[in-house]
Amino acid sequence: MTTLSQSEEVRPIPLMRPMIGEAEVEAVSAVLRSGWVAQGPRVGDFERTFAKRVGAPDAVAVSSCTAALHLALLLMRVGPGDEVVVPSFSFIATTNAVVYVGATPVYADVDLVTGNLTATTIAPCLTERTRAVIVVHQAGVPADIASIAELCDPAGVTVLEDAACAIGSTMHGAMIGGHGNLAAFSFHPRKILTTGEGGMLSLPDRTLAERARRLREHGMSVSAAERHNAGGGMVFEEYAETGYNFRMTDLQAALGVVQLGRLGSLIARRRALAAGYQFRLQDVNGVTCVADPPEGTCNFQSFWIRLDTGFPMSRNDLMARLADAGVATRRGIMATHLEPAGKRWCTDALPVTERLSSTSMILPLFHEMTCDDLDRVAEIIAGADR
Ligand SMILES: *Cc1c(COP(=O)(O)O)cnc(C)c1O
C-alpha cells in the first residue's frame, strides 16, 4: 500500500470562502463594547451606505434575503388569489416568499445563456391574475430588467428583483438595486458580502421604506431604538397592522458596513479570476462558461459552466472526478419545480430550466484563489477524456 507523503498531498480547493479581515473583527467588537447589540444606529448606517452604493433612494435591512422578498410582497399587498411569476430555476426561497403571502407562484422558463427570465419567457405566463414578477439575477448574472419592464408596466404587473446574488452587478450602466424596483439582497456567507445572516431591501421611495421599517419590527410605529433615545420611556408606540420580526442586529450591520467597503476590490478580483477560467476553458469541447450579458456586468458571485453533448462525461462524473482531486464543486442552480415542495405549482414544461439544472455546475471562486488553483481545476476539466 502506498501512502501520500506530506508534500504530495493535494491542497483542497474550496468552493467559496468569505473574505473577513481584522477590520470586521474590530467593528463587531466595538458594537459589543457599546452595549447596544440589537437593531440600532449601526443598522441605520448600513442602510444609508448601502442605498448610496447601489443608487437607490432608500434601503431597509432585514434578517435575510428571504425576509426581504417576503417584505417586498407584503409592501405590494400581494396575497391570496394573486399570481406571481417566478423562475423555477432559482434557490427555493424565491418560490417560498410567494407562498408565505398566500399567493400562487407561476413558473416561467429561463434563457439558456444567462439562466434568467426574459420578456419572452415571462409573456406566456401572464394572466389577469398576475400581480408581480420576481426577476432573479441568477448567480449574479444581471437580468435585462428594462425589456421585462416594457412587458410588465403596461399590464400593471409589478417587477420585483431577487438580487440575493447580485450585489455589485450592473445593467445598462446602473447597479442592481438602482433601477427603481424593490430589490432583495442576501448577506449569507455563500454570497459575496456577508453579515453571517442578513438581507437588504432597496426601495424606490421613502414612504414605502417607512412602512417596510414598521413591518420588519412587529408593526411598531416607533422603533425600540427611537424609544430608547427619547429617554424616560414616555414615547408610546402604536401597532397599526400585523408586523413581523425581520430585524437585523447592530452586530451584523457593523460587519456589513465594513464588508460593503470591500465590494469594489472583491468584484475586481472575482472578475479577474472569472476571465482566467473563461480563457483556460474556451477551447474545451462541450463546455460553456457563464459570461457578462449584453449591456451588463456580472459580479461572478458563482462561476458556473454548462456541459453539452460534446463533453466526454456526465456532469455528475465530472463533479466526482474534481472531488477526487480535492476540488469542491456544486451542482448548478436547482429546478424548484422538481422538488417535492415545488411540484404542486408546476403546470407547464420547463425544458431549459431542466436542461440547465442537470448539466451545469459551479466551480470554486474566492478572493484568495490563485492562478495555480485555476490551472488545476481547468486541467481536470480539459483532460476529462483521458
Ligand atoms: C441565497 C438566495 C436566497 C436566500 O437568501 P437568504 O439570505 O439565505 O434568505 C434567495 N434567492 C436566491 C436567488 C438566492 O441565491
The ligand as a MOL file (V3000), in Angstrom:
LIG
                    3D

  0  0  0     0  0            999 V3000
M  V30 BEGIN CTAB
M  V30 COUNTS 15 15 0 0 0
M  V30 BEGIN ATOM
M  V30 1 C -29.3300 32.7620 -1.3650 0
M  V30 2 C -30.5480 33.0840 -2.1050 0
M  V30 3 C -31.7340 33.4450 -1.4480 0
M  V30 4 C -31.9000 33.3620 0.0440 0
M  V30 5 O -31.0760 34.2530 0.7540 0
M  V30 6 P -31.1050 34.1750 2.3630 0
M  V30 7 O -30.3800 35.4280 2.7750 0
M  V30 8 O -30.3670 32.9370 2.7530 0
M  V30 9 O -32.5160 34.1750 2.7870 0
M  V30 10 C -32.8320 33.8080 -2.2280 0
M  V30 11 N -32.7730 33.8240 -3.5660 0
M  V30 12 C -31.6490 33.4850 -4.2320 0
M  V30 13 C -31.6310 33.5360 -5.7350 0
M  V30 14 C -30.5070 33.0850 -3.5310 0
M  V30 15 O -29.4090 32.7150 -4.1990 0
M  V30 END ATOM
M  V30 BEGIN BOND
M  V30 1 1 1 2
M  V30 2 1 2 3
M  V30 3 2 2 14
M  V30 4 1 3 4
M  V30 5 2 3 10
M  V30 6 1 4 5
M  V30 7 1 5 6
M  V30 8 2 6 7
M  V30 9 1 6 8
M  V30 10 1 6 9
M  V30 11 1 10 11
M  V30 12 2 11 12
M  V30 13 1 12 13
M  V30 14 1 12 14
M  V30 15 1 14 15
M  V30 END BOND
M  V30 END CTAB
M  END
